[in-house]
Amino acid sequence: TDEPVDTHTRFQLASVSKPFASSVIAASVGDGAVDWADPVRRYEPEFAVADPYVSEHATFVDLLSHRSGLPDHAGDVLEDFGYDYDDIMGRLDQLPLGSFRDSYAYTNFGFTAAGNAAAKAQGTDWPELSRRRIYEPLGMNDTSSRFEDWANSPNHAVNHVLADGSSTEWEAKYVREPDNQSPAGGASSSVDDMTKWIRMQLGGGEFEGRRIVDAEALQYTHTSHSLSGASGTEGARDSFYGLGFNVGTDDRGRVELSHSGAFALGASTTVFMLPSEQLGIVVLSNSAPVGGSETVAAQFMDQVRNGRQTVDWAPLIAGIFDGIAEEEASPVDYATPPASATPARPATEYVGTFDSPFHGPARVSADGDRLTLTVGKDGRLAYPLTHYDGDTYFFETSGENAVGPTGVTFEIVNGAPASFTVEYLDKQGLGRFTRS
C-alpha cells in the first residue's frame, strides 16, 4: 500500500531475534536465575538428542553458540509441515549428531530450547520473559516476541516476496508465524526500539544511567564460543559465533558484532556493531532476503572506516545470496527430463499410505493419471507430482524452507512400490517414507 514506514513501524526480525534472546538470558544469568553452564535439560526436560550424554550435558552456551552437534537447521522443515515446538523437540533425537562442542551448525530449535529453558526456570514463557527482562526496562513499546502482537499492530510492515518470474516486482503473498521458534526467530521490533537495545549493548548493559543487564554476563555473549567458519584464503580471518552474535575483527583488530535475519517468506534484517567506536546500525526490510539489508550495513560501515566505498557492495553481497540459493537447490534439472526417460507405472500402483518416523505420515493419491503427495501434520501440505523418469517424480516445494523442485523416488520391491524418498528431506538420511 501507500502507507509510509516510520521509525515505529514493526518489522519481523527473523534471526536478529537471536541477539535479543542472548540479552534476555544474560539478564537472567546476571541475577542468578540461571547459569551459562547449566544443562538446558534441567529446565527443559523435552530436550533430547541422539546421544544421551549430550542430552544431559548440553548447556546454555552449547545451544546458544550452535555447538551441540545438531545438524544445520535441525527440525526447521517440520515447522513447515505443521508440527509445533513440542512435536519437534520430540523428534530431534532421530537426527545424527556432529561432534559435541567441536563443531558448528546453525540450529534454530536448539537455540529455541535454550530460550524456553531460561523462561521455564523462571516460571514463565519466552515472550513474557523477554518483555520483563529487556523490552519493558528499555521502553521498547513496539517490540514483542509474540506473533500476534506484530500481526495486530496497526503499524506493521507486511512481508513481501518477488513475484513469480520477476526480479523487480514484489508482492505480499505469505504470512510467517514463527512462535514455535520464538527465541530464535520470533521477535518483532521497530527502528526506534532497536536503537535503544543497541545503545544498551554498546553501553555494557546500561541505558540512560540504569543497569539493564549485568556487564559481565552481557560481555560473555560478545565472546567467541564457536568457530563458525575457517578461512579458506591465506591472510583471511576466521569467523566465530558468540551467544546470539557473529563475532569477528576488522582489519584494524577491532571487534565486530553482527547478525542477520531472513524469512524466505518475506523479511530481511541485519544489525552490526563496532563496540570500540560506540557505533551500531540496524537495517529492517519487509522483503525476502536478497542481500539488501546487508548491503546497506556494509556500505555504512565502509564509509565510516574509510571515508568512502572501497568495495561495490551490492553485487558482491547479491552474489553471496545467489550462491546460497544455488547450494540449496537440487542439482537435477527436473524441468528437462532425460532423453532416455522411461515411462512411469500406472498411477494406481503408487497409491497408498506411508510413514516416516521423523517427518510423519504421507499419502499418495491418484486422480486418473495424476498423482498427489500429501504430507505434514493432519495432511497440511498437498503437492501435485510430475513425472520425471521411471519411478521418479518431482514437486515444487513450499514454505519457509522451500528449495525449488525436488525429487520423489519410489523404491520397488517385488514389482510394487514399497517406499519413496523425498530428495530435499533426505540430507540427514531421514527422507524415506515406508508403506504403512
Secondary structure, DSSP 8 states (H G I E B T S, - for coil): ------TT-BEE-GGGHHHHHHHHHHHHHHTTSS-TTSBGGGT-TT---SSHHHHHH-BHHHHHTT-SS--TTTTHHHHHTT--HHHHHTTGGGS----TTS-----HHHHHHHHHHHHHHTTS-HHHHHIIIIITTTT-TT-BSSHHHHHH-SSB---BEE-TT-SS-EE-------GGGHHHH--EE-HHHHHHHHHHHHTTTEETTEE-S-HHHHHHHTS--EEEE---STT---EEE-SSSEEEE-TTS-EEEEEEEEETTTEEEEEEEEGGGTEEEEEEESB--SSHHHHHHHHHHHHHHHSS--S-HHHHHHHHHHHHHHHHS-SS-TTS--TT------GGGG-EEEEETTTEEEEEEEETTEEEEEESTTS-EEEEEEEEETTEEEEE--STT--SEEEEEEEEETTEEEEEEEGGG-TTS--EEEE-
